[in-house]
């Protein structure tokens, strides 16, 4: 007798789940509320992937709660993240891969965050050029953006771009999924999409595409901007224009059920050699970089003042804090190669990101590391104990022999610590 196979409610290919799994594995990430890591998930990979596909295709997939984790920020506060389970990240990736090709051609050219082929460095390069062309900046801060996205407005935008019933169904369920708080309590959610979810960046971009990007195109087409997720910089030609834009955007965000941060949103004067007006606010932070007047050298070797970015003050403070946490001076049981192997991957990441502009500023920010290496050498080698300046000579000699041993050494010469 032929066995009857029940048809699935939705057409989702098993291959889509497999491709989503490969993307999630490449991105790595922590375990969710079930404690299952990628490695543990892979112990019964076929069964686990089949279960995801079967439930999604039948319409019975219900996401588990997301795990709330508070990540320290540079200002002493924390940023809440919502960590889905590995299985839920794969399910979200299935929907993300369906939705992204529909949205990418629609998104604005000045939107850079979490988009294929675009990066924070792209946004920073454009921001630097626009600061040279325009005298004023509106540094826009949206208060608690990810936690306050309106679900009804967001789902209206989603339905505008897809008629895929299962994608809409599961996005609605993810938006409403409970949050497991650090104290073990389950929190219901009726707004927002948690940072940390696979689908959240795409949904956030979609929301701001209508709340901000398209509004700017309609009402201020001549005002250039850069947006990386909810970090926004607008370039204006006068102080009056910047303040007027701020007032309009405050109303626009309120209409979209968002709030402009009253203290963090600022009008900034891009002071340089040709802009010498007496204005208090002359700096802003964007994507970990601080834009402010700096000494630069032109092609003729002459110094001048340029409004340009370098590693941000908050980023530098955070790096120094992490370096101190390594406790290098206490790790004298390791030889130099072993010690550097432990810290080099982090340094490479810092230099690749923060060394794009004014690398000498990054070297100064990492002076703490050179100082700790000197202290390490004093405890490691008897001949350097109680001889601080000789230890600095030792470090300079190491750099001269191997200038690429540490990635930040190529930015500028090691200082003596005097």
Secondary structure, DSSP 8 states (H G I E B T S, - for coil): --------SS---HHHHHHHHHHHHHH-----TT---HHHHGGGHHHHHHHHHHHHHHT------EEEEEEE-TTS-EEEEEE--HHHHHHHHHHHHHHHHHHHTTS-TTB-TT-TT--HHHHHHHHHHHHHH-SEEEEEEBTTHHHH--HHHHHHHHHHH---HHHHHHHHHHHH--EE-TTS-EE--SS---TT-TTHHHHHHHHHIIIIIHHHHHH-TT--EEEETTEEEEEESSHHHHHHHHHHHHHHHHHTT--B-TTT-EEEE--BTTB----S--EEEETTEEEEEEEEE-TTS-EEEEEEEEE-HHHHHHHHHHHHHH-GGG-TTS-HHHHHHHHHHHHHHHHHHHTSS-HHHHHHHTHHHHHHHHHHHHHH-GGGTT-HHHHHHHHHHHHHH-TTSSGGGGTS------
